[in-house]
Amino acid sequence: MTEEELMRSTLRADAASVRHGTDLAERIITRTTDEPTVRHLDHARPPAWRNWVLPAVAAVTVAILIGAALLARGLFNSAGNTSPARPSQSSLPTPPPSTQPPPSTKPSPSTPGKPATTPAQVGPVGGPVPAGFHAVDLTWISADEGWAIGTAPCSTAPCTSMVRTQDGGRTWVGIHAPSAELSQQSGCAAPCIGHLRFASPLIGYAFGTSTLFMTVDGGDHWSRQPGGADALEIANGTVLRVTGQMPGCVPGCRYQLQRAGLGSAAWSPVSLPAIAAAGDGVSLVRTGQLAAIQVVSNPAGGASNARSALLTSVDNGSTWIARGESCPQTGGGNGGNEVDSSYLTSAADGSLTVLCTPRGSVNAAFTATSTDFGASFRAAPAVLGRAVAALGGVSSHVLVAVSDAVYRSADGGSHWQRVLVDPSLPGDTASRATFIGFENSSVGRYLSADGRTAYTTADGGAHWTALQF
Amino acid sequence: MNTEVEFATFVRTHTPELFRSGYLLTRNVTAAEDLVQETFTRLYPKWSRVVDADAPLAYVRRSMVNNFVNSRRGKRGNEVLLADPPERLHGPDPAAQVSDQDLVRRMLDSLPPRPRAVLVLRFYHDLTDADIAADLGCREATVRSIVSRALANLREQSVQQSNQWRSDDSIAPLNGMTP
């Protein structure tokens, strides 16, 4: 085959194999024909006289200013000859203009080894944060850029709202949210969404068990995708979602894993070990090439054999290994020796940590950590002594747990220290879902129990700063 | 037929083909979708000109190619920030013997926008040098030079790869085991 033929066949093969989102044409039509600023571009063109009059005015102004400056200097010099000598200002080093902040000597904590992320002026401009907004989920793509989904009082349902920050949470603006109710609210009428993930300033996903919306323009428009997502995470340019096989998956149903490129509506199934893919709840975590899924059975009512199963992948979610139950089954709790695994979390160093709760003994919960991609777990010697509502992993040694306050362990779960008091945390934390997550070994976020404050840490959870929506 | 209906019909009919061209230009699905959308957004206000053209699809494609070339001048394109950089192999991996097609893809990935556009127009759309030059606003000699250099580069890479495989096949004797 000649080089020309090779070039031809390669390009044709690539063109034949690539697929765009199923609704690309519709998105283009909607975006183009519904956008008044686009439609009337020809009419909005500035008059031709501006092309030369404005530059001419600017040039004359500059000439006048230069002339005035020269004249003033001549007058100043002649006056200076009669005054006492004083240090020449021009001999001093000229400071840079003070409009720019001094360059930081520290790299951006969220992107070690990479250039700091510049807040992109892309996506919708945004409006004010809706009054009374409280969030239920957060997502961040850098130390500066993040989004929150929540709700605010409104006259006509759905009242789901979405906000965005481009300065690390100091200021927020409201952006368009999909037309769906929040699944965290009681009596949610479908479609319901409760979680949010963004991959870039433009590409994001809002999802619930049976609903998935995607945006490719930063939230200006949301398009409904087939199916839903019990869990969805983004890493390495791919999106993984775990979804129940049937809408409204009943307890004990099988979970399916699907994968898509960023912003693509073409989801392809990924096979999971069948024996481990049934359960009543599922969580998905990703760190680099590592991905892990935990499928849990419902332990309600002291059901025996309510096992969980861990699945791990080290190739970006392409192939999976069933690891079985993460927690050691030697609990001795009220429900016997069965220990329930929950709150799977991954850390930047690739470690996986789960919360282990002896059946019926929430106050005897402890953590177990794996540093070999889930092949084995080492149980921490200490119990937390209180019910846990969320767990975050900074590394295999540094863990953060949310209970009646936020606690941190720097020794793999052996000792815990209270690091943050969240006034909105109720006494019974087990029933209150909260968000805690770490983007790397330094930067993490915690969403207050009432959803009104996003706390951020830059030192691995030791200290937290409150940022109001 | 009013403009909106005409436009919608055209978009629905030709988006798949334009997307494929966009993908070959951008080498990225999301960027290709953005490119197609941006092209239509720019053309919609003057859609009557597109309809009046001798070959409307060629007109749109030419506009898209020029959008691609011009929008990527002096910047790195729509880069997506990833949590972690993709893993890279350290040194030659005998298991990763790239195919000839991978050589082409790698070469296209490494090319600046204009030469890449030339190759796509030449070898995917089978345009003549004269048509490509007219589309991109350059001389025919420039087009010929780009094509010629790309083919030579490909030939050279192919030879280097063959030599690499041959040297990998030869097994060096272990220390102390030399007969």
Interface residues (C-beta under 8 A of the other chain):
Chain A: M1 E3 E4 L6 M7 R8 S9 T10 L11 R12 A13 D14 A15 A16 V18 R19 H20 G21 L24 A25 E26 R27 I28 I29 R31 T32 T33 E35 V38 R39 H40 L41 D42 T111 K114 T117 I141 S142 A199 S200 I203 V216 A235 N236 G237 G261 L262 G263 S264 R286 T287 G288 Q289 E439
Chain B: E4 F7 A8 V11 R12 T15 P16 F19 R20 S21 Y23 L24 V29 T30 A32 E33 D34 V36 Q37 F40 T41 Y44 P45 K46 V80 L81 L82 A83 D84 P85 P86 E87 D100 Q101 V104 R105 L119 V120 F123 Y124 A150 L151 L154 R155 S158
